[in-house]
Amino acid sequence: MNTQKSIVVLPFENISSDPDNEYFANGITEEIINALSKVEGLKVTARTSSFAYKNKPIDIRIIGNQLGVATALEGSIRKAGNRIRVSAQLIKTENGFQVWSESFDRDLTDIFELQDEISLIIADKIRENFGHLEIEEHLVTQQTDSIEAYSYYLKGRHYQLRWNFDEFELAIEAYKKSIELDSKFDKPYFGLVQCYGLLASWGALDKEFGLLQAEKYLNTGLKINNKSSVAYFALATQALWIEWKPYFALGLLKEALKINPNDSEALESAAEAHIALGNFQEAISKIEKALDVNPLSANHHFTMGNIHYLQGNHQIALKSFKRSLEIDPSWEFSLQVSCLCYIFLKNKQALEEILAGHSGLAEREFFIPLYDAINHHKDIDLNSIPKTQNIYFPWSLWILIYSKQYSEALEHLKLHIDKKQGQYLNFQREPLNAPLKKIEGYKEIVETVFDQPKQSLNEDYTLHSNVLIPKEDQLYYKAKLDELMNQEALYASDKLSLRELANAIDLHPNKLSWLLNEVLGKNFNEYINGLRIEDFKIKALDPHYSHFSLLGIAYESGFSSKSVFNDFFKKTEGLTPSAWVKLQS
């Protein structure tokens, strides 16, 4: 079912003569997604799920059904020299009806102003059609005076979001170039924090060097801006994956989600912090929210499956891994933990089928020995297997455990906990580590590994709705609306918008939207089109309009579209306009 106040911003098409401008079109798309995500009460599909439709000619109604959204924004970007042309259209996914379309020709120096203008228009159109939203005066602010620095930031983001360790190097290069061009632009610093932090914590980069770099760029970025959702997320990433402080990370993520409640990356990070603490129900709650706005994220589905795997719910976990692999058949995490599920389920045939179908699966040679060790009590022979790389999971630890080298395994675990290596973060929850829990010294490790909660965390990120207009003022503004509509027939203007009407009665647009929806029980379009319908009905029966066609009368009443008029009339009266007129004869 489609959520009414909801949107997917589909990847803008790059129609520039230079195909390398693809990163720029992608970046502008993401910036508009981020801007709209600031509007409380508006469900905005996250980038990952939006970009799943890139270069795929899929019917907009199918996309709306798959993502559960009522509207879609699509468009194109042409970048030539110092000029940019953006064309965009907002479409109802229910029927493909175009709500709005416009083209913008601007200098590149106006790019932030243009993003803000488009985002505000889209938020307004959704509010007018689907119900009350409180919209800030600006959704995008000037981030840098250097368009070249901004372009390199977008390029770095483009490479980072491929989530490939090799391309992280390209992202780092682009972020550094952005900083060279504008050292006061904060976003590339936080991009570097994530790149260096993840490379270091997962062993893809010398840890000491990586952490020093992450710390350096984090400190500099925070000096420039320490209150953005990006800043809080970068701090939370460091707290969870580098410092292993999940409670502190949750506090930071709470602040990030206050600013951007739709941030699926922050929601997933909160789920990961709860997993580390063993708070599985809270973890499920967070990843469910992430999947609501990002249903096509292979990683979110993996995280959901991993929560169930860690609790021993293998069949349920496999359903999530299956969905993850439908989205990305090569997703290593889901493939590997699916194999672990089949080991615990004693389903060797299913295990062998995965191994046979994925010859490039990392560390695939360890699964059968592990199966035999767990299900046939056949110890792993250390001399008969190759050395593990520990790319995604702590295989070195598991091999020691299931070769019954328990003392060595415990020392190995202590060493990597001291290093705070990412693969070991969930060591307390991992079922494969169960034999170690009986070994002397294990409990002492657990007692000191994480930080302690400083206070009870209230993680209800939904801000409460206030009464925006006192009761005594509601009657006043309702009277002003009636006056404008009855005496001046303002509804007859086919260009009338919520903002223009708010200006006419000297009321903030957010307050007018609230008044219409919460007091009158109608969104802006329902209110205005309802008045137009009543005006049409009067004129359709008036002999002075007998020479007008029914559509001509509808246009006189303020409608500008035949389909909107016919659809709204039938919805209101239960008849077509012509059938209604005949019934009055």
KELO-141595 format. One record per residue (C-alpha): residue in three letters; x, y, z. Coordinates in nm, 3 decimals, padded with zeros to 5 digits. Example, Ala and Ser with C-alpha at 12.3 -4.5 7.8 and 13.67 -1.06 7.14 Angstrom:
# residues 2
ATOM   r       u       v       w
ATOM ALA  01.230 -00.450  00.780
ATOM SER  01.367 -00.106  00.714
//
This chain:
# residues 585
ATOM   r       u       v       w
ATOM MET  00.000  00.000  00.000
ATOM ASN  00.130  00.343 -00.092
ATOM THR  00.190  00.590  00.188
ATOM GLN  00.021  00.913  00.080
ATOM LYS  00.287  01.162  00.192
ATOM SER  00.576  00.980  00.029
ATOM ILE  00.815  01.014 -00.263
ATOM VAL  01.097  00.845 -00.449
ATOM VAL  01.347  01.072 -00.621
ATOM LEU  01.458  00.865 -00.918
ATOM PRO  01.815  00.914 -01.047
ATOM PHE  01.828  01.220 -01.269
ATOM GLU  01.944  01.135 -01.619
ATOM ASN  02.274  01.282 -01.732
ATOM ILE  02.208  01.430 -02.078
ATOM SER  02.530  01.630 -02.088
ATOM SER  02.759  01.576 -02.384
ATOM ASP  03.022  01.447 -02.139
ATOM PRO  02.923  01.105 -01.995
ATOM ASP  03.167  01.165 -01.708
ATOM ASN  02.914  01.413 -01.567
ATOM GLU  02.717  01.111 -01.445
ATOM TYR  02.857  01.164 -01.095
ATOM PHE  02.716  01.518 -01.096
ATOM ALA  02.365  01.404 -01.189
ATOM ASN  02.387  01.134 -00.921
ATOM GLY  02.503  01.386 -00.665
ATOM ILE  02.223  01.633 -00.736
ATOM THR  01.973  01.348 -00.704
ATOM GLU  02.113  01.256 -00.362
ATOM GLU  02.114  01.618 -00.248
ATOM ILE  01.742  01.652 -00.331
ATOM ILE  01.673  01.323 -00.148
ATOM ASN  01.858  01.458  00.157
ATOM ALA  01.674  01.791  00.140
ATOM LEU  01.329  01.631  00.123
ATOM SER  01.426  01.391  00.403
ATOM LYS  01.437  01.692  00.637
ATOM VAL  01.060  01.736  00.605
ATOM GLU  00.905  01.568  00.907
ATOM GLY  00.618  01.338  00.815
ATOM LEU  00.730  01.290  00.454
ATOM LYS  00.848  00.939  00.370
ATOM VAL  01.142  00.970  00.129
ATOM THR  01.289  00.662 -00.032
ATOM ALA  01.661  00.635  00.047
ATOM ARG  01.932  00.662 -00.214
ATOM THR  02.010  00.290 -00.240
ATOM SER  01.654  00.193 -00.329
ATOM SER  01.610  00.493 -00.558
ATOM PHE  01.927  00.415 -00.753
ATOM ALA  01.819  00.052 -00.797
ATOM TYR  01.604  00.184 -01.084
ATOM LYS  01.885  00.370 -01.258
ATOM ASN  01.882  00.308 -01.635
ATOM LYS  01.585  00.070 -01.598
ATOM PRO  01.270  00.159 -01.798
ATOM ILE  01.017  00.040 -01.540
ATOM ASP  00.658  00.167 -01.529
ATOM ILE  00.618  00.433 -01.261
ATOM ARG  00.316  00.249 -01.118
ATOM ILE  00.527 -00.062 -01.059
ATOM ILE  00.797  00.144 -00.888
ATOM GLY  00.538  00.308 -00.663
ATOM ASN  00.398 -00.031 -00.565
ATOM GLN  00.742 -00.183 -00.498
ATOM LEU  00.855  00.108 -00.281
ATOM GLY  00.521  00.195 -00.123
ATOM VAL  00.528  00.560 -00.233
ATOM ALA  00.258  00.783 -00.378
ATOM THR  00.476  01.013 -00.589
ATOM ALA  00.795  00.999 -00.793
ATOM LEU  01.026  01.277 -00.904
ATOM GLU  01.220  01.218 -01.222
ATOM GLY  01.423  01.445 -01.442
ATOM SER  01.740  01.518 -01.633
ATOM ILE  02.048  01.734 -01.596
ATOM ARG  02.253  01.896 -01.870
ATOM LYS  02.581  02.050 -01.755
ATOM ALA  02.772  02.259 -02.008
ATOM GLY  03.053  02.491 -01.905
ATOM ASN  02.925  02.715 -01.628
ATOM ARG  02.557  02.654 -01.707
ATOM ILE  02.319  02.385 -01.592
ATOM ARG  01.971  02.291 -01.713
ATOM VAL  01.752  02.081 -01.486
ATOM SER  01.418  01.943 -01.602
ATOM ALA  01.196  01.771 -01.347
ATOM GLN  00.846  01.634 -01.313
ATOM LEU  00.646  01.506 -01.018
ATOM ILE  00.421  01.208 -01.095
ATOM LYS  00.152  01.023 -00.902
ATOM THR  00.252  00.656 -00.897
ATOM GLU -00.109  00.542 -00.870
ATOM ASN -00.197  00.645 -01.225
ATOM GLY  00.107  00.811 -01.381
ATOM PHE -00.062  01.154 -01.362
ATOM GLN  00.182  01.446 -01.381
ATOM VAL  00.133  01.675 -01.082
ATOM TRP  00.400  01.929 -01.181
ATOM SER  00.680  01.983 -01.430
ATOM GLU  00.929  02.259 -01.492
ATOM SER  01.270  02.331 -01.643
ATOM PHE  01.536  02.550 -01.486
ATOM ASP  01.830  02.716 -01.662
ATOM ARG  02.087  02.852 -01.420
ATOM ASP  02.453  02.934 -01.368
ATOM LEU  02.639  02.661 -01.182
ATOM THR  02.705  02.913 -00.906
ATOM ASP  02.331  02.899 -00.829
ATOM ILE  02.330  02.519 -00.780
ATOM PHE  02.241  02.527 -00.408
ATOM GLU  01.966  02.784 -00.462
ATOM LEU  01.829  02.566 -00.742
ATOM GLN  01.832  02.250 -00.527
ATOM ASP  01.650  02.442 -00.255
ATOM GLU  01.390  02.577 -00.500
ATOM ILE  01.316  02.235 -00.649
ATOM SER  01.298  02.067 -00.307
ATOM LEU  01.060  02.332 -00.171
ATOM ILE  00.835  02.309 -00.477
ATOM ILE  00.816  01.930 -00.447
ATOM ALA  00.741  01.943 -00.073
ATOM ASP  00.471  02.203 -00.139
ATOM LYS  00.309  01.994 -00.414
ATOM ILE  00.299  01.685 -00.193
ATOM ARG  00.150  01.892  00.089
ATOM GLU -00.113  02.040 -00.142
ATOM ASN -00.214  01.699 -00.274
ATOM PHE -00.175  01.466  00.022
ATOM GLY -00.193  01.651  00.352
ATOM HIS -00.021  01.865  00.612
ATOM LEU  00.355  01.891  00.633
ATOM GLU  00.563  02.148  00.817
ATOM ILE  00.823  02.277  00.572
ATOM GLU  01.120  02.491  00.669
ATOM GLU  01.192  02.815  00.484
ATOM HIS  01.496  02.651  00.324
ATOM LEU  01.584  02.284  00.278
ATOM VAL  01.924  02.342  00.113
ATOM THR  02.178  02.602  00.215
ATOM GLN  02.493  02.731  00.049
ATOM GLN  02.763  02.478  00.138
ATOM THR  03.063  02.619 -00.045
ATOM ASP  03.144  02.910 -00.275
ATOM SER  03.353  02.682 -00.492
ATOM ILE  03.150  02.486 -00.746
ATOM GLU  03.465  02.292 -00.837
ATOM ALA  03.509  02.187 -00.471
ATOM TYR  03.144  02.081 -00.464
ATOM SER  03.191  01.880 -00.786
ATOM TYR  03.487  01.693 -00.639
ATOM TYR  03.284  01.623 -00.324
ATOM LEU  03.007  01.472 -00.537
ATOM LYS  03.269  01.266 -00.721
ATOM GLY  03.408  01.137 -00.390
ATOM ARG  03.061  01.050 -00.269
ATOM HIS  02.998  00.870 -00.599
ATOM TYR  03.299  00.641 -00.546
ATOM GLN  03.241  00.593 -00.173
ATOM LEU  02.886  00.471 -00.225
ATOM ARG  03.004  00.189 -00.447
ATOM TRP  03.126  00.028 -00.118
ATOM ASN  03.429 -00.124 -00.285
ATOM PHE  03.758 -00.097 -00.096
ATOM ASP  03.951 -00.025 -00.418
ATOM GLU  03.720  00.263 -00.510
ATOM PHE  03.748  00.408 -00.161
ATOM GLU  04.093  00.520 -00.274
ATOM LEU  03.935  00.717 -00.560
ATOM ALA  03.687  00.865 -00.313
ATOM ILE  03.970  00.972 -00.082
ATOM GLU  04.151  01.137 -00.373
ATOM ALA  03.839  01.332 -00.477
ATOM TYR  03.757  01.441 -00.120
ATOM LYS  04.111  01.568 -00.069
ATOM LYS  04.092  01.765 -00.395
ATOM SER  03.765  01.919 -00.274
ATOM ILE  03.933  02.029  00.049
ATOM GLU  04.225  02.179 -00.146
ATOM LEU  03.976  02.395 -00.336
ATOM ASP  03.777  02.499 -00.026
ATOM SER  03.920  02.412  00.314
ATOM LYS  03.604  02.546  00.486
ATOM PHE  03.368  02.299  00.315
ATOM ASP  03.284  02.043  00.587
ATOM LYS  03.129  01.751  00.397
ATOM PRO  03.447  01.610  00.232
ATOM TYR  03.614  01.592  00.575
ATOM PHE  03.339  01.364  00.703
ATOM GLY  03.358  01.161  00.384
ATOM LEU  03.726  01.102  00.454
ATOM VAL  03.646  01.002  00.813
ATOM GLN  03.416  00.726  00.689
ATOM CYS  03.658  00.606  00.420
ATOM TYR  03.964  00.591  00.646
ATOM GLY  03.766  00.462  00.944
ATOM LEU  03.608  00.172  00.757
ATOM LEU  03.929  00.079  00.573
ATOM ALA  04.119  00.075  00.903
ATOM SER  03.862 -00.103  01.115
ATOM TRP  03.820 -00.383  00.860
ATOM GLY  04.193 -00.436  00.805
ATOM ALA  04.205 -00.304  00.446
ATOM LEU  04.452 -00.035  00.554
ATOM ASP  04.724 -00.008  00.819
ATOM LYS  04.513  00.051  01.127
ATOM GLU  04.733  00.303  01.305
ATOM PHE  04.771  00.514  00.991
ATOM GLY  04.401  00.489  00.902
ATOM LEU  04.283  00.589  01.248
ATOM LEU  04.520  00.883  01.263
ATOM GLN  04.387  01.006  00.930
ATOM ALA  04.025  00.957  01.038
ATOM GLU  04.089  01.143  01.364
ATOM LYS  04.261  01.430  01.184
ATOM TYR  03.980  01.486  00.935
ATOM LEU  03.711  01.437  01.197
ATOM ASN  03.857  01.706  01.424
ATOM THR  03.892  01.950  01.136
ATOM GLY  03.540  01.882  01.008
ATOM LEU  03.392  01.932  01.354
ATOM LYS  03.562  02.269  01.388
ATOM ILE  03.378  02.378  01.074
ATOM ASN  03.038  02.221  01.155
ATOM ASN  02.963  02.002  01.456
ATOM LYS  02.582  02.011  01.445
ATOM SER  02.489  01.852  01.111
ATOM SER  02.348  01.501  01.072
ATOM VAL  02.660  01.417  00.869
ATOM ALA  02.879  01.524  01.162
ATOM TYR  02.681  01.320  01.414
ATOM PHE  02.689  01.017  01.185
ATOM ALA  03.066  01.046  01.137
ATOM LEU  03.112  01.068  01.515
ATOM ALA  02.884  00.768  01.565
ATOM THR  03.078  00.567  01.304
ATOM GLN  03.399  00.639  01.493
ATOM ALA  03.237  00.562  01.829
ATOM LEU  03.097  00.226  01.717
ATOM TRP  03.353  00.083  01.478
ATOM ILE  03.677  00.244  01.595
ATOM GLU  03.625  00.297  01.969
ATOM TRP  03.368  00.019  02.030
ATOM LYS  03.142  00.249  02.232
ATOM PRO  02.792  00.143  02.123
ATOM TYR  02.609  00.340  02.396
ATOM PHE  02.789  00.659  02.298
ATOM ALA  02.722  00.583  01.931
ATOM LEU  02.348  00.547  02.002
ATOM GLY  02.340  00.890  02.166
ATOM LEU  02.506  01.046  01.862
ATOM LEU  02.276  00.862  01.622
ATOM LYS  01.977  00.991  01.818
ATOM GLU  02.093  01.345  01.737
ATOM ALA  02.152  01.258  01.370
ATOM LEU  01.803  01.111  01.342
ATOM LYS  01.644  01.417  01.501
ATOM ILE  01.781  01.616  01.208
ATOM ASN  01.707  01.351  00.943
ATOM PRO  01.458  01.087  01.063
ATOM ASN  01.466  00.916  00.721
ATOM ASP  01.843  00.850  00.722
ATOM SER  01.853  00.475  00.662
ATOM GLU  02.232  00.464  00.713
ATOM ALA  02.193  00.612  01.061
ATOM LEU  01.905  00.373  01.136
ATOM GLU  02.114  00.077  01.027
ATOM SER  02.405  00.200  01.236
ATOM ALA  02.170  00.220  01.536
ATOM ALA  02.063 -00.138  01.464
ATOM GLU  02.430 -00.246  01.456
ATOM ALA  02.497 -00.076  01.790
ATOM HIS  02.200 -00.260  01.942
ATOM ILE  02.322 -00.589  01.795
ATOM ALA  02.660 -00.539  01.962
ATOM LEU  02.478 -00.487  02.294
ATOM GLY  02.248 -00.785  02.239
ATOM ASN  01.936 -00.566  02.224
ATOM PHE  01.781 -00.762  01.938
ATOM GLN  01.426 -00.623  01.956
ATOM GLU  01.555 -00.266  01.942
ATOM ALA  01.781 -00.367  01.653
ATOM ILE  01.485 -00.512  01.462
ATOM SER  01.284 -00.194  01.524
ATOM LYS  01.561  00.022  01.376
ATOM ILE  01.625 -00.195  01.072
ATOM GLU  01.251 -00.215  01.002
ATOM LYS  01.243  00.166  00.989
ATOM ALA  01.546  00.162  00.758
ATOM LEU  01.377 -00.090  00.527
ATOM ASP  01.061  00.121  00.517
ATOM VAL  01.250  00.400  00.340
ATOM ASN  01.513  00.180  00.177
ATOM PRO  01.346 -00.152  00.083
ATOM LEU  01.596 -00.232 -00.194
ATOM SER  01.908 -00.223  00.024
ATOM ALA  02.084 -00.560  00.014
ATOM ASN  02.272 -00.460  00.328
ATOM HIS  01.957 -00.372  00.528
ATOM HIS  01.806 -00.712  00.445
ATOM PHE  02.136 -00.874  00.545
ATOM THR  02.129 -00.691  00.878
ATOM MET  01.775 -00.812  00.944
ATOM GLY  01.882 -01.167  00.861
ATOM ASN  02.192 -01.136  01.075
ATOM ILE  01.983 -01.035  01.379
ATOM HIS  01.782 -01.357  01.341
ATOM TYR  02.094 -01.567  01.274
ATOM LEU  02.260 -01.440  01.593
ATOM GLN  01.948 -01.548  01.786
ATOM GLY  01.950 -01.895  01.627
ATOM ASN  01.643 -01.831  01.407
ATOM HIS  01.807 -01.977  01.099
ATOM GLN  01.502 -02.033  00.877
ATOM ILE  01.378 -01.677  00.935
ATOM ALA  01.729 -01.544  00.874
ATOM LEU  01.749 -01.728  00.541
ATOM LYS  01.437 -01.547  00.417
ATOM SER  01.606 -01.210  00.468
ATOM PHE  01.930 -01.334  00.310
ATOM LYS  01.731 -01.461  00.012
ATOM ARG  01.577 -01.115 -00.037
ATOM SER  01.919 -00.955 -00.001
ATOM LEU  02.061 -01.184 -00.270
ATOM GLU  01.767 -01.117 -00.501
ATOM ILE  01.874 -00.752 -00.493
ATOM ASP  02.249 -00.828 -00.521
ATOM PRO  02.333 -01.193 -00.603
ATOM SER  02.698 -01.139 -00.510
ATOM TRP  02.644 -00.983 -00.165
ATOM GLU  02.920 -01.158  00.030
ATOM PHE  02.778 -01.109  00.378
ATOM SER  02.445 -01.271  00.290
ATOM LEU  02.614 -01.556  00.103
ATOM GLN  02.850 -01.638  00.388
ATOM VAL  02.594 -01.624  00.670
ATOM SER  02.349 -01.826  00.457
ATOM CYS  02.619 -02.093  00.451
ATOM LEU  02.652 -02.071  00.830
ATOM CYS  02.274 -02.112  00.865
ATOM TYR  02.284 -02.428  00.654
ATOM ILE  02.568 -02.560  00.870
ATOM PHE  02.358 -02.518  01.185
ATOM LEU  02.053 -02.663  01.006
ATOM LYS  02.264 -02.966  00.900
ATOM ASN  02.166 -02.903  00.538
ATOM LYS  02.484 -02.998  00.356
ATOM GLN  02.315 -03.012  00.016
ATOM ALA  02.204 -02.648  00.036
ATOM LEU  02.550 -02.549  00.160
ATOM GLU  02.719 -02.725 -00.131
ATOM GLU  02.479 -02.565 -00.378
ATOM ILE  02.583 -02.216 -00.264
ATOM LEU  02.952 -02.307 -00.281
ATOM ALA  02.910 -02.460 -00.627
ATOM GLY  02.721 -02.157 -00.754
ATOM HIS  02.970 -01.901 -00.622
ATOM SER  03.321 -02.004 -00.712
ATOM GLY  03.450 -01.657 -00.617
ATOM LEU  03.306 -01.665 -00.265
ATOM ALA  03.567 -01.542 -00.019
ATOM GLU  03.710 -01.815  00.209
ATOM ARG  03.478 -02.077  00.061
ATOM GLU  03.724 -02.357  00.142
ATOM PHE  03.651 -02.329  00.516
ATOM PHE  03.277 -02.404  00.514
ATOM ILE  03.289 -02.781  00.463
ATOM PRO  03.553 -02.836  00.737
ATOM LEU  03.340 -02.620  00.967
ATOM TYR  03.029 -02.822  00.876
ATOM ASP  03.210 -03.146  00.962
ATOM ALA  03.344 -03.001  01.288
ATOM ILE  03.002 -02.888  01.411
ATOM ASN  02.787 -03.173  01.284
ATOM HIS  03.028 -03.470  01.285
ATOM HIS  03.263 -03.364  01.569
ATOM LYS  03.555 -03.384  01.328
ATOM ASP  03.818 -03.136  01.444
ATOM ILE  03.959 -02.900  01.181
ATOM ASP  04.314 -02.999  01.086
ATOM LEU  04.521 -02.680  01.089
ATOM ASN  04.777 -02.835  00.855
ATOM SER  04.525 -02.921  00.585
ATOM ILE  04.368 -02.583  00.524
ATOM PRO  04.506 -02.260  00.375
ATOM LYS  04.558 -01.939  00.568
ATOM THR  04.246 -01.725  00.605
ATOM GLN  04.233 -01.357  00.514
ATOM ASN  03.955 -01.263  00.763
ATOM ILE  03.805 -01.039  00.495
ATOM TYR  03.447 -01.031  00.622
ATOM PHE  03.434 -01.263  00.924
ATOM PRO  03.683 -01.380  01.192
ATOM TRP  03.768 -01.715  01.033
ATOM SER  04.105 -01.731  01.208
ATOM LEU  03.922 -01.739  01.541
ATOM TRP  03.669 -02.000  01.427
ATOM ILE  03.939 -02.227  01.289
ATOM LEU  04.119 -02.219  01.625
ATOM ILE  03.795 -02.290  01.814
ATOM TYR  03.697 -02.587  01.597
ATOM SER  04.043 -02.733  01.597
ATOM LYS  04.000 -02.721  01.977
ATOM GLN  04.290 -02.482  02.026
ATOM TYR  04.090 -02.299  02.292
ATOM SER  04.372 -02.120  02.472
ATOM GLU  04.513 -01.995  02.144
ATOM ALA  04.162 -01.893  02.034
ATOM LEU  04.111 -01.690  02.352
ATOM GLU  04.447 -01.516  02.310
ATOM HIS  04.362 -01.449  01.946
ATOM LEU  04.028 -01.299  02.049
ATOM LYS  04.190 -01.078  02.315
ATOM LEU  04.443 -00.950  02.061
ATOM HIS  04.179 -00.851  01.805
ATOM ILE  03.951 -00.702  02.068
ATOM ASP  04.242 -00.485  02.178
ATOM LYS  04.283 -00.382  01.815
ATOM LYS  03.905 -00.326  01.795
ATOM GLN  03.892 -00.494  01.455
ATOM GLY  03.550 -00.467  01.289
ATOM GLN  03.503 -00.841  01.223
ATOM TYR  03.504 -00.907  01.600
ATOM LEU  03.255 -00.642  01.716
ATOM ASN  02.974 -00.896  01.767
ATOM PHE  03.191 -01.169  01.920
ATOM GLN  02.958 -01.199  02.224
ATOM ARG  02.654 -01.267  02.004
ATOM GLU  02.814 -01.501  01.749
ATOM PRO  02.689 -01.863  01.796
ATOM LEU  03.015 -02.004  01.656
ATOM ASN  03.199 -01.856  01.954
ATOM ALA  02.989 -02.051  02.208
ATOM PRO  03.268 -02.299  02.304
ATOM LEU  03.485 -02.008  02.423
ATOM LYS  03.229 -01.900  02.681
ATOM LYS  03.334 -02.192  02.901
ATOM ILE  03.702 -02.098  02.894
ATOM GLU  03.852 -01.922  03.195
ATOM GLY  03.920 -01.557  03.117
ATOM TYR  03.635 -01.513  02.871
ATOM LYS  03.404 -01.336  03.120
ATOM GLU  03.674 -01.082  03.205
ATOM ILE  03.694 -00.984  02.838
ATOM VAL  03.318 -00.930  02.816
ATOM GLU  03.305 -00.712  03.126
ATOM THR  03.541 -00.450  02.988
ATOM VAL  03.487 -00.452  02.614
ATOM PHE  03.214 -00.184  02.571
ATOM ASP  03.133  00.152  02.726
ATOM GLN  02.859  00.185  02.986
ATOM PRO  02.531  00.375  02.940
ATOM LYS  02.555  00.729  03.075
ATOM GLN  02.178  00.767  03.090
ATOM SER  01.860  00.600  02.977
ATOM LEU  01.829  00.656  02.605
ATOM ASN  01.488  00.762  02.480
ATOM GLU  01.501  00.670  02.111
ATOM ASP  01.162  00.783  01.993
ATOM TYR  01.279  00.992  01.700
ATOM THR  00.928  01.105  01.601
ATOM LEU  00.872  01.465  01.702
ATOM HIS  00.530  01.533  01.853
ATOM SER  00.272  01.733  01.662
ATOM ASN  00.174  02.068  01.814
ATOM VAL -00.141  02.274  01.779
ATOM LEU -00.009  02.542  01.545
ATOM ILE -00.303  02.784  01.576
ATOM PRO -00.486  02.857  01.905
ATOM LYS -00.855  02.772  01.901
ATOM GLU -00.967  03.134  01.918
ATOM ASP -00.755  03.220  01.611
ATOM GLN -00.880  02.921  01.412
ATOM LEU -01.227  03.083  01.376
ATOM TYR -01.067  03.408  01.260
ATOM TYR -00.865  03.245  00.983
ATOM LYS -01.154  03.023  00.876
ATOM ALA -01.363  03.340  00.837
ATOM LYS -01.088  03.503  00.630
ATOM LEU -01.077  03.196  00.404
ATOM ASP -01.455  03.204  00.361
ATOM GLU -01.442  03.573  00.275
ATOM LEU -01.176  03.525  00.009
ATOM MET -01.353  03.228 -00.143
ATOM ASN -01.712  03.351 -00.128
ATOM GLN -01.657  03.718 -00.211
ATOM GLU -01.351  03.712 -00.430
ATOM ALA -01.376  03.355 -00.569
ATOM LEU -01.002  03.312 -00.525
ATOM TYR -01.041  02.940 -00.602
ATOM ALA -01.112  03.031 -00.966
ATOM SER -00.744  03.109 -01.020
ATOM ASP -00.595  02.796 -01.179
ATOM LYS -00.248  02.902 -01.058
ATOM LEU -00.345  02.927 -00.693
ATOM SER -00.100  02.755 -00.456
ATOM LEU -00.101  02.698 -00.083
ATOM ARG  00.175  02.955 -00.036
ATOM GLU -00.018  03.219 -00.234
ATOM LEU -00.334  03.155 -00.034
ATOM ALA -00.136  03.173  00.291
ATOM ASN  00.007  03.507  00.182
ATOM ALA -00.343  03.633  00.098
ATOM ILE -00.468  03.572  00.454
ATOM ASP -00.135  03.671  00.615
ATOM LEU -00.064  03.328  00.765
ATOM HIS  00.248  03.111  00.750
ATOM PRO  00.210  02.826  00.491
ATOM ASN  00.281  02.563  00.758
ATOM LYS -00.003  02.701  00.971
ATOM LEU -00.246  02.718  00.679
ATOM SER -00.160  02.359  00.586
ATOM TRP -00.227  02.254  00.946
ATOM LEU -00.556  02.448  00.957
ATOM LEU -00.685  02.287  00.637
ATOM ASN -00.585  01.933  00.731
ATOM GLU -00.638  01.922  01.105
ATOM VAL -00.935  02.159  01.145
ATOM LEU -01.118  02.144  00.810
ATOM GLY -01.016  01.783  00.744
ATOM LYS -00.901  01.844  00.386
ATOM ASN -00.570  01.887  00.212
ATOM PHE -00.520  02.201  00.001
ATOM ASN -00.626  02.042 -00.328
ATOM GLU -00.935  01.882 -00.175
ATOM TYR -01.036  02.217 -00.024
ATOM ILE -00.985  02.424 -00.341
ATOM ASN -01.119  02.166 -00.585
ATOM GLY -01.421  02.114 -00.363
ATOM LEU -01.503  02.483 -00.398
ATOM ARG -01.447  02.462 -00.771
ATOM ILE -01.687  02.168 -00.796
ATOM GLU -01.958  02.363 -00.611
ATOM ASP -01.900  02.661 -00.842
ATOM PHE -01.919  02.432 -01.146
ATOM LYS -02.250  02.284 -01.027
ATOM ILE -02.406  02.630 -00.991
ATOM LYS -02.283  02.748 -01.330
ATOM ALA -02.373  02.424 -01.509
ATOM LEU -02.739  02.484 -01.418
ATOM ASP -02.730  02.859 -01.490
ATOM PRO -02.883  02.953 -01.829
ATOM HIS -02.617  03.223 -01.870
ATOM TYR -02.360  02.942 -01.919
ATOM SER -02.571  02.733 -02.157
ATOM HIS -02.341  02.815 -02.450
ATOM PHE -02.038  02.676 -02.256
ATOM SER -01.928  02.314 -02.277
ATOM LEU -01.904  02.133 -01.945
ATOM LEU -01.526  02.143 -01.971
ATOM GLY -01.542  02.514 -02.048
ATOM ILE -01.744  02.570 -01.731
ATOM ALA -01.488  02.363 -01.536
ATOM TYR -01.211  02.590 -01.664
ATOM GLU -01.418  02.894 -01.563
ATOM SER -01.441  02.746 -01.214
ATOM GLY -01.064  02.720 -01.182
ATOM PHE -00.976  02.371 -01.310
ATOM SER -00.687  02.360 -01.556
ATOM SER -00.697  01.989 -01.641
ATOM LYS -00.977  01.779 -01.787
ATOM SER -00.859  01.464 -01.612
ATOM VAL -00.831  01.634 -01.272
ATOM PHE -01.179  01.780 -01.310
ATOM ASN -01.340  01.452 -01.417
ATOM ASP -01.161  01.243 -01.155
ATOM PHE -01.236  01.482 -00.869
ATOM PHE -01.600  01.529 -00.974
ATOM LYS -01.664  01.156 -00.989
ATOM LYS -01.488  01.103 -00.658
ATOM THR -01.700  01.378 -00.496
ATOM GLU -02.039  01.317 -00.655
ATOM GLY -02.016  00.951 -00.754
ATOM LEU -02.118  01.043 -01.113
ATOM THR -01.955  01.182 -01.422
ATOM PRO -02.022  01.556 -01.479
ATOM SER -02.252  01.488 -01.774
ATOM ALA -02.451  01.225 -01.582
ATOM TRP -02.490  01.465 -01.292
ATOM VAL -02.619  01.743 -01.519
ATOM LYS -02.873  01.509 -01.682
ATOM LEU -02.994  01.404 -01.340
ATOM GLN -03.071  01.768 -01.254
ATOM SER -03.294  01.818 -01.562
//
